[in-house]
């Protein structure tokens, strides 16, 4: 099961292994692609974030600088002029020099433009409704900003009302956040490409290293690998699965050997007596006896095959819990199960001189006990328990099928006998397939060693627990407790 030393974990040959028609992903490529995409995503997000922060910082600083500049202008104009006409004259004479990137506008109290260093005042519309002018008229100072989608620019305005009642407005235009991004697009694209390439190369190297850790794993001995801590849980799971598979294989071999052994004996008997009859060497008075023995052994084989088929069905149902979704959803009366099994096995108990009775809640006037599950399977489970209790009992013994609830209110089926009992050290083994406490007695009474294995599997499918303990002074008690 170990990986061949000549094949790498990410070699092309790996893509063709596994289920037919299934394309296999290369771990190294997946890791490299993931890291590359994550790096590109982080880089783009960081670029947008830093551009936004940069714009906000620059915008705030420009607004503060414009405010200081406007206040300085207003102070100079208030000192040197007494009315709007003289203020315009001062501005026309460049007595107050504005920076080249700053637009200076003087607005009269009625909103008409008296001066503008960038445009002909005769061509300008009334500014009485401009927000920064309205604020200045009302509070003495105003500010606003307007964005031009066409030019990707933003213009900041700051206004101050002068002592003569007119409004001095300064404006400065700067690139918007999208304009900033566009100006940075080319250099940032180059930087992003370099970062993504570097991330891809680094991720490829890392992924190759990770893949190599898997390619050197010895799957025959998962826990003996000098592997990183991160893949130890995977190796532990592989080890557990390997042990489980080995145990199942051993169990199957043991099961096959037991089946062969159990079938071989009756087949030998049938073949032997049939040969004697066929050759005509049997005495006439013995033919009926031999025929009876052949019939008994055939019945034993039939019972063995039937129980093997039952176990097989239970195994399939346990392996796939959804195998019988409808059949496992029945309301089953344990009282009816107990009475049906007792009535069915009453002749077998009489033949062995064993008393058999069912003790159920209805005898005490109590309500019935119902569980969810499969009626046929529960009756089969109870039948095997009672059949064993009769088979391994003593002359004049007793068997009681008891239906009740435990102290927690959980439904409970108990089969109590006064038979030979089971040694404490063997009580857990009796549920194993083909295990017999007394093989000679088992063959004498017709037991196959599969009955209690069927009981265990049926209980597990119903979420129930089975336990066995001694019945003082002699005998055994088998107890099946169902979920509350």
Secondary structure, 3 states (H helix, E strand, C coil): CCCCCCCCCCCHHHHHCCCCCCCCCCHHHHHHHHHHHHHHHHHHHHHHHHHHHHHHHHHHHHHHHHHHHHHHHHHHHHHHCCCHHHHHHHHHCCCCCCCCCEEEEEECCCCCEEEECCCCHHHCCCCCCCHHHHHHHHHCEEEEEEEECCCCEEEEEEEEECCCCCEEEEEEEEECHHHHHHHHHHHHHHHHHHHHHHHHHHHHHHHHHHHHHHHCCCHHHHHHCCCCHHHHHHHHHHHHHHHHHHHHHHHHHHHHHHHHHHHHHHHHHHHHHHHHHHHCCCCHHHHHHHHHHHHHHHHHHHHHHHHHHHHHHHHHHHHCCCCCCCHHHEEEEHHHHHHHHHHHHHHHHHHCCCEEEEECHHHHCCCCCEEEECHHHHHHHHHHHHHHHHHCCCCCCEEEEEEEECCCCCEEEEEEECCCCCCHHHCCHHHCCCCCCCHHHHHHHCCCCCHHHHHHHHHHHCCCEEEEEECCCCCEEEEEECCC
